[in-house]
């Protein structure tokens, strides 16, 4: 629920710091919700097909209650693709799932093709799919604890920014130089805030 933030003009500050994705309904939120549910279902020792069915229902409900934003729909479709691959005992194909989203969404709703949020969401996902592993390998020499707390958020931020920053800089006429440290600091706080909100709900 972002109305108070928008009314106070606070969203621009999040954009200026490169943290706008934290206050937009996106794949990060959906992933955290799904991971929590997956952990709970594993603890209940449900078989994999039952877990995937419950997760699919949860993702569907999440999308409806969040108002079906395009970024969350894209994440939901990719999550469904991964779940289907697991059930079919095939390797998840994130790039193919993203490609399906890029074709399906503009086909179903043509104005989506001109949507900045859709372009940034898809570009960010593409950067993570293609580059996050490579950037993480550069940070592999770091101690394990440091790699988890600092390296993983840094790898995701760098990969995402590489794909989206040229477009975002042209669109918003700004280049958030503080984006990398801001995202590294915000990552654990974001996780705590999402999990706390989920438990409160």
N, C-alpha and C positions, 0 to 999 in steps of 0.2 A: 504494500500500500504506500504509494509514493506521493500522494497529493500534498501533504504538508511540505515536503521537500521541494516540490515544484512551485508551490505558492510563495515560499520564502526565497526562491531563486538559488537554492543550494545545489541544484543539479549541475549548474555551470561550474561550481567549484570541484565537484567530483570529476567532471570532464577535464578540467584544467590539470588535474593531478593524474589523469590516465586511469581513474578508478570507476568510471561510469558503469562498467560491466558488473560491478558489485551491487549496484542499486537498480539494475534492470533484470527482469525475470529472464534467466538464461540457463544455459546448460550446466553452469557451475552449481546453481541451486538444485536443479533436477538431479544432478549426479550425487550430491550430498544426501538428498532425500532417499534416492535409490540405494546408496551404500548403507545407510542406516537400516533401511528395511531389509536389505539382503543379509546384513549381520544378524538381525533379529530372527529372520526366517531360518538361517543356518543353525542358530541356537535352538530353534524348535525342531531341528532335524527333519525338515520337510524335504521330500525328494525334489530333484532339480526341476522337473516339469511343473510341479505345484508351485515352486518358488517363482518360476518365470511367469506363471499365470497371475499370481498375486502381485508381482512387480508390474506387470502390464496393466492391471486394474489400478494400481496405485499411481502409475505414470499418467494414465488416462484421467483419473480424478484430479491429479495435480494440475494438469493442463486446463481442465474445465474451471477449477476454482481460481486459477491465476488469470483467467480471462482470455486464454488461447492466444498469447502474443506469438508473433512469428518466430522469435528466437527460441522460445520454449518448444514450439511445435517442431522446429528443426531438430532440437536436442531430443525430443520425444521420438521422432521418426528414426533418428540414429540409434537411440537406445533400443527401440523395437527391432531394428535390423540386427543389432548385436545379440539380443536375446534370441531371435529367430535362428541366427547362425549357431548359437550354443545348442539350441534344441536339435538342430539338424546335424550337430557334430561337425560343423565346419568352422574354419577360422573367421572371426569377425573381419569384415572388410569396411573399415571406416571411410576410406576414400570413395568407394562405390556408394556407400550410404549418403555421403555428402553430395555426390554427383546426382543421386536420385532426388535429394531435396532441392538442388539447384534447378532441376528440370520440373519437378512436380509443383513447387510453390508458385512460380510465375505462370504455369499452365492453368492452375486452379484459380489464381488471383493475379491477373496481369500487372496491376500497379506495384506488386511486390518486386518486380524486376527493376523498378526505379527507387526502391526503398533503401535509404542509407543504413538503417539499422540491420536490414537483411544482408546487405553487402558486408558490413563490418562483422556481423555474427558469423557469416559463412567464411569470410576471409580469415578471421581469428581461428576458426576451427581448422581451416586448411593449413595455416601456419603451424598449429600444434601437431596436426597429423604428420606433416612433412618434416618439421624441423626440431620438435621438442626432444626427440631421442638423440639427435646429433648434438644439440646444445648440452643436454644432460651428460653426454659422453665427455664433453670438454671439462665438465665439473666433477667427473668421476674421481680424480685424485683427492678431493676433499674428504675429511673424516665423515663417517657414515651419519653421525648426528647432525653435523653441519650441512651435509648434502640434503638431508630430509627437510630441515627447517629453512635453509636458505637456498640451496641449489635447485630443488624442484620448483619452487615458485619463480625463481629467476629464469629457469629454462622455459617454463610456460610463458612467462611475460615476454622474453626475448623472441621466442618463436612466433607468438601471436602478433607482437608489434612489427616484426619484420614483414609480415604479410599485409598488415592493415595500416601502418603508420603513414605511408605515402598518401593514401586516400584520405585518411582522417586529418592529416595536416592540411591538405588542400581544402577539405570540407569545412573544418572549424578554424582555419587560419591560425593554428597554434601547434606547437610541438612540445608535449609534456616531458621535459627532461627528467623530472622527478618520478616518472612512471615506474621505473625499475625498482628503486628503493621503496617507493610507496606500496607497490604490490607485494614485495617481499615482506614488509612489515604487516601489511593488511591480511595476508593469507591466513595465518592462524587465527586472527581476530574474526575474520569472515566465517571461518569454520565454526568457531565457538558461537557466534551470533546466530548462524543458521540453525545449528543444533539446538541452541537454547530456545529459539523461536518455534522450532518443530515440537520440542517437548512441551512448551507452553500451550501451543495449539492443541 
